[in-house]
Amino acid sequence: MNPDNLTEIIQKGFRVTLGATSFFFETLQDSSKRDENLNKLNSDFNQLTEEWAERGEITEREARNFVDTILNQQNSQANTDSITVPSSPISNSGFVQSDIQKDLLELTQEIASLRADLQKSQELGPQ
């Protein structure tokens, strides 16, 4: 099996899953769309998976943009902080960065690293 095909299949599966999750959350949360969405379940499954894949791709793009925005803000903040480093662990605003923000930053950096590794492996191709 071609590694590019495998990557595409995995990516499409991820997007379909993401789109289906979005579809079901919308169904649960929005009572006006509930009947419409439930009727769609009776339609052609291939068409439905294509729709979910499109929704998943949009959701994935939005998530990437969100993560990139956070990383850019963190990088610009780190550059600013390195210029004006406070002498105590408390920032200029008087608040200590929360554990949640630190965890989020670590996770987004890990995701960015994994994404870069995946792109490198795709560029290298089969070995």
C-alpha positions as CSV (number, residue, x, y, z in Angstrom):
1,M,0.0,0.0,0.0
2,N,1.3,3.4,-0.9
3,P,2.2,5.5,2.2
4,D,0.6,8.6,0.6
5,N,-2.7,6.6,0.2
6,L,-2.5,5.5,3.8
7,T,-1.9,9.0,5.0
8,E,-4.9,10.3,2.9
9,I,-7.1,7.5,4.2
10,I,-6.2,8.3,7.8
11,Q,-6.6,12.0,7.3
12,K,-10.0,11.5,5.6
13,G,-11.1,9.1,8.4
14,F,-10.0,11.7,11.0
15,R,-12.0,14.5,9.2
16,V,-15.1,12.3,8.8
17,T,-14.9,11.5,12.5
18,L,-14.4,15.2,13.4
19,G,-17.3,16.2,11.1
20,A,-19.6,13.5,12.4
21,T,-18.8,14.6,16.0
22,S,-19.6,18.2,15.0
23,F,-22.8,17.0,13.3
24,F,-24.0,15.1,16.4
25,F,-23.2,17.9,18.8
26,E,-25.1,20.3,16.5
27,T,-28.0,17.8,16.6
28,L,-28.0,17.7,20.3
29,Q,-27.6,21.4,20.9
30,D,-29.8,23.0,18.3
31,S,-33.4,21.8,18.5
32,S,-34.3,23.6,15.2
33,K,-31.7,21.6,13.3
34,R,-32.4,18.3,15.1
35,D,-35.1,17.0,12.8
36,E,-33.2,18.2,9.7
37,N,-30.0,16.4,10.9
38,L,-31.9,13.2,11.8
39,N,-33.5,13.1,8.4
40,K,-30.0,13.4,6.8
41,L,-29.1,10.2,8.5
42,N,-31.6,8.4,6.3
43,S,-29.9,9.8,3.2
44,D,-27.1,8.2,1.1
45,F,-24.2,7.3,3.5
46,N,-21.5,8.2,1.0
47,Q,-22.9,11.7,0.6
48,L,-23.2,12.0,4.3
49,T,-19.5,10.9,4.8
50,E,-18.4,13.5,2.2
51,E,-20.4,16.2,4.1
52,W,-18.8,15.1,7.3
53,A,-15.4,15.1,5.8
54,E,-15.9,18.7,4.6
55,R,-17.1,19.7,8.0
56,G,-14.1,18.0,9.6
57,E,-11.7,19.8,7.2
58,I,-13.3,23.1,8.1
59,T,-13.1,22.3,11.8
60,E,-9.5,21.1,11.4
61,R,-8.5,24.3,9.6
62,E,-10.2,26.4,12.4
63,A,-8.4,24.4,15.1
64,R,-5.0,24.8,13.3
65,N,-5.6,28.6,13.0
66,F,-6.5,28.7,16.7
67,V,-3.3,26.8,17.7
68,D,-1.2,28.9,15.3
69,T,-2.7,32.1,16.8
70,I,-1.9,30.9,20.3
71,L,1.6,29.9,19.3
72,N,2.2,33.3,17.6
73,Q,0.9,35.1,20.7
74,Q,3.1,33.0,23.0
75,N,6.1,33.6,20.8
76,S,5.6,37.3,20.6
77,Q,4.9,37.5,24.3
78,A,8.1,35.4,24.9
79,N,10.1,37.9,22.8
80,T,8.6,40.8,24.7
81,D,9.1,39.1,28.0
82,S,12.8,38.4,27.2
83,I,13.3,42.1,26.7
84,T,11.6,43.1,29.9
85,V,12.2,40.1,32.2
86,P,10.8,40.7,35.7
87,S,13.0,39.8,38.6
88,S,10.2,37.7,40.3
89,P,8.1,34.9,38.9
90,I,5.1,37.3,38.9
91,S,4.5,39.0,35.6
92,N,4.1,42.8,35.2
93,S,0.3,42.4,35.5
94,G,0.7,40.7,38.9
95,F,-0.6,37.3,37.9
96,V,1.2,34.1,37.7
97,Q,0.6,32.1,34.5
98,S,-1.8,29.3,35.4
99,D,-1.1,25.6,35.1
100,I,-3.8,25.3,32.4
101,Q,-2.1,27.8,30.2
102,K,1.2,26.1,30.6
103,D,-0.3,22.7,29.8
104,L,-2.0,24.2,26.8
105,L,1.2,25.7,25.5
106,E,3.1,22.4,26.0
107,L,0.3,20.6,24.1
108,T,0.2,23.0,21.3
109,Q,4.0,22.8,21.0
110,E,3.8,19.1,20.9
111,I,1.1,19.2,18.2
112,A,3.2,21.5,16.2
113,S,6.2,19.2,16.5
114,L,4.2,16.2,15.5
115,R,2.8,18.1,12.6
116,A,6.3,19.0,11.4
117,D,7.5,15.4,11.8
118,L,4.5,14.2,9.8
119,Q,5.2,16.7,7.0
120,K,8.9,15.7,7.0
121,S,8.0,12.0,6.7
122,Q,5.6,12.8,3.9
123,E,8.3,14.7,2.0
124,L,10.8,11.9,2.4
125,G,8.3,9.4,1.0
126,P,8.8,5.6,1.0
127,Q,12.2,4.4,2.0
